[in-house]
Amino acid sequence: MERAVAAPLFHHQWPPGGEGDVIWVERSLGDEAEAGLRAMGYEIERRGALGDIQAIELSPSGPIPVSDPRGIGVGLAE
């Protein structure tokens, strides 16, 4: 869960056409992923921080909170 929460964020604005052909990323999604998106006609635009995530993983031993290292939030589970 920690890797998923810390993964690069991206945003695609609906509908396609105009701004819809741009995918905003905070950092690289990886050369292969970005090349594939460009091959489909998308532009990749770096935008810096796009937000942060707080998550709770439900495990057999109980809830496990995970906080995004980019943000100031805190994951809590009671």
Backbone as CSV, one residue per row, in Angstrom:
resi,resn,N_x,N_y,N_z,CA_x,CA_y,CA_z,C_x,C_y,C_z
1,MET,0.817,-1.190,0.000,0.000,0.000,0.000,0.862,1.256,0.000
2,GLU,1.973,1.224,0.735,2.850,2.402,0.783,3.379,2.773,-0.593
3,ARG,3.776,1.773,-1.399,4.266,2.053,-2.764,3.157,2.648,-3.627
4,ALA,1.949,2.121,-3.499,0.826,2.628,-4.294,0.509,4.080,-3.934
5,VAL,0.482,4.396,-2.659,0.167,5.750,-2.218,1.258,6.737,-2.641
6,ALA,2.502,6.295,-2.678,3.622,7.168,-3.043,3.885,7.215,-4.550
7,ALA,3.172,6.426,-5.339,3.387,6.381,-6.796,3.096,7.745,-7.425
8,PRO,3.702,8.019,-8.590,3.451,9.301,-9.267,1.963,9.487,-9.568
9,LEU,1.470,10.690,-9.322,0.086,11.023,-9.621,-0.030,11.587,-11.029
10,PHE,-1.186,11.375,-11.648,-1.441,11.932,-12.976,-2.897,12.355,-13.058
11,HIS,-3.196,13.214,-14.029,-4.567,13.695,-14.217,-4.843,13.819,-15.705
12,HIS,-5.976,13.282,-16.131,-6.442,13.427,-17.510,-7.793,14.110,-17.462
13,GLN,-7.916,15.270,-18.111,-9.171,16.025,-18.080,-10.122,15.522,-19.158
14,TRP,-11.343,15.168,-18.782,-12.365,14.750,-19.725,-13.085,15.991,-20.220
15,PRO,-13.524,16.124,-21.417,-13.557,15.139,-22.497,-12.323,15.242,-23.377
16,PRO,-12.081,14.210,-24.197,-10.957,14.264,-25.137,-11.112,15.430,-26.111
17,GLY,-9.999,15.863,-26.645,-9.978,17.015,-27.545,-9.536,18.238,-26.763
18,GLY,-8.698,19.045,-27.352,-8.198,20.228,-26.635,-7.413,19.808,-25.418
19,GLU,-7.817,20.290,-24.243,-7.126,19.938,-22.985,-7.184,18.437,-22.713
20,GLY,-8.176,17.726,-23.292,-8.333,16.306,-23.054,-7.249,15.445,-23.661
21,ASP,-6.418,16.059,-24.512,-5.317,15.308,-25.110,-4.037,15.433,-24.291
22,VAL,-4.127,16.072,-23.136,-2.965,16.287,-22.274,-3.131,15.477,-20.995
23,ILE,-2.080,14.787,-20.608,-2.042,14.102,-19.319,-1.023,14.837,-18.464
24,TRP,-1.504,15.388,-17.353,-0.627,16.094,-16.430,-0.026,15.084,-15.466
25,VAL,1.289,15.160,-15.280,1.981,14.265,-14.348,2.840,15.089,-13.408
26,GLU,3.012,14.583,-12.190,3.859,15.310,-11.253,5.330,14.948,-11.438
27,ARG,5.562,13.734,-11.892,6.918,13.294,-12.242,6.761,12.143,-13.222
28,SER,7.831,11.662,-13.751,7.782,10.659,-14.815,6.954,9.434,-14.444
29,LEU,6.170,8.971,-15.412,5.448,7.703,-15.260,6.298,6.539,-15.755
30,GLY,7.488,6.840,-16.239,8.387,5.838,-16.806,8.426,5.984,-18.323
31,ASP,9.583,5.739,-18.895,9.769,5.925,-20.331,8.788,5.111,-21.167
32,GLU,8.597,3.846,-20.810,7.722,2.968,-21.590,6.265,3.439,-21.539
33,ALA,5.785,3.778,-20.355,4.397,4.239,-20.210,4.185,5.549,-20.954
34,GLU,5.118,6.478,-20.816,4.959,7.764,-21.483,5.065,7.625,-22.998
35,ALA,5.937,6.760,-23.485,6.042,6.531,-24.935,4.737,5.933,-25.467
36,GLY,4.142,5.015,-24.732,2.875,4.417,-25.138,1.760,5.446,-25.194
37,LEU,1.705,6.334,-24.209,0.681,7.384,-24.197,0.876,8.354,-25.359
38,ARG,2.134,8.718,-25.630,2.409,9.610,-26.770,2.024,8.941,-28.086
39,ALA,2.271,7.632,-28.200,1.904,6.898,-29.412,0.386,6.911,-29.624
40,MET,-0.395,7.040,-28.549,-1.855,7.122,-28.656,-2.331,8.554,-28.892
41,GLY,-1.388,9.502,-28.988,-1.749,10.882,-29.301,-1.816,11.831,-28.121
42,TYR,-1.439,11.374,-26.942,-1.479,12.243,-25.767,-0.184,13.035,-25.635
43,GLU,-0.297,14.228,-25.071,0.864,15.006,-24.666,1.061,14.766,-23.169
44,ILE,2.302,14.758,-22.738,2.620,14.612,-21.316,3.129,15.967,-20.837
45,GLU,2.531,16.484,-19.794,2.922,17.789,-19.267,3.211,17.683,-17.779
46,ARG,4.407,18.111,-17.369,4.777,18.102,-15.956,4.076,19.256,-15.252
47,ARG,3.453,18.987,-14.114,2.716,20.006,-13.380,3.148,20.113,-11.926
48,GLY,4.113,19.341,-11.494,4.472,19.371,-10.079,3.437,18.625,-9.258
49,ALA,3.352,18.931,-7.983,2.454,18.214,-7.075,1.000,18.332,-7.528
50,LEU,0.306,17.210,-7.573,-1.096,17.173,-7.979,-2.023,16.825,-6.815
51,GLY,-1.507,16.749,-5.633,-2.327,16.404,-4.477,-1.637,15.379,-3.604
52,ASP,-2.373,14.850,-2.655,-1.843,13.767,-1.843,-2.988,12.861,-1.411
53,ILE,-2.637,11.683,-0.943,-3.600,10.625,-0.660,-3.395,10.112,0.760
54,GLN,-4.487,9.814,1.418,-4.446,9.076,2.680,-5.262,7.811,2.430
55,ALA,-4.782,6.674,2.876,-5.467,5.409,2.600,-5.466,4.523,3.838
56,ILE,-6.399,3.600,3.843,-6.450,2.603,4.912,-6.524,1.230,4.262
57,GLU,-5.533,0.412,4.554,-5.521,-0.974,4.076,-6.238,-1.834,5.102
58,LEU,-7.193,-2.621,4.627,-7.908,-3.529,5.531,-7.217,-4.881,5.492
59,SER,-6.622,-5.265,6.611,-5.902,-6.529,6.690,-6.563,-7.412,7.752
60,PRO,-6.271,-8.708,7.748,-6.846,-9.602,8.764,-6.503,-9.175,10.197
61,SER,-5.353,-8.496,10.362,-4.966,-8.063,11.706,-5.525,-6.689,12.076
62,GLY,-6.285,-6.074,11.172,-6.888,-4.778,11.457,-6.504,-3.736,10.423
63,PRO,-7.065,-2.528,10.519,-6.777,-1.475,9.554,-5.349,-0.953,9.693
64,ILE,-4.732,-0.676,8.526,-3.371,-0.138,8.498,-3.420,1.191,7.745
65,PRO,-3.231,2.335,8.447,-3.249,3.627,7.766,-1.936,3.880,7.023
66,VAL,-2.058,4.510,5.856,-0.883,4.861,5.054,-1.036,6.320,4.639
67,SER,-0.016,7.122,4.888,-0.049,8.540,4.570,0.899,8.845,3.417
68,ASP,0.465,9.703,2.522,1.244,10.090,1.346,2.468,10.897,1.777
69,PRO,3.663,10.511,1.322,4.874,11.264,1.707,4.927,12.662,1.101
70,ARG,4.087,12.969,0.087,4.084,14.285,-0.544,3.332,15.334,0.265
71,GLY,2.399,14.885,1.097,1.468,15.826,1.720,1.697,16.029,3.192
72,ILE,0.739,16.724,3.780,0.832,17.035,5.204,-0.210,16.259,6.007
73,GLY,-1.023,15.443,5.312,-2.051,14.673,5.987,-1.479,13.510,6.778
74,VAL,-2.349,12.899,7.556,-1.972,11.751,8.365,-3.051,10.680,8.202
75,GLY,-2.634,9.449,7.906,-3.581,8.349,7.847,-3.847,7.834,9.257
76,LEU,-5.108,7.755,9.649,-5.474,7.267,10.985,-6.521,6.176,10.868
77,ALA,-6.424,5.194,11.711,-7.436,4.144,11.798,-7.583,3.755,13.254
78,GLU,-8.816,3.680,13.684,-9.062,3.305,15.083,-9.867,2.033,15.149
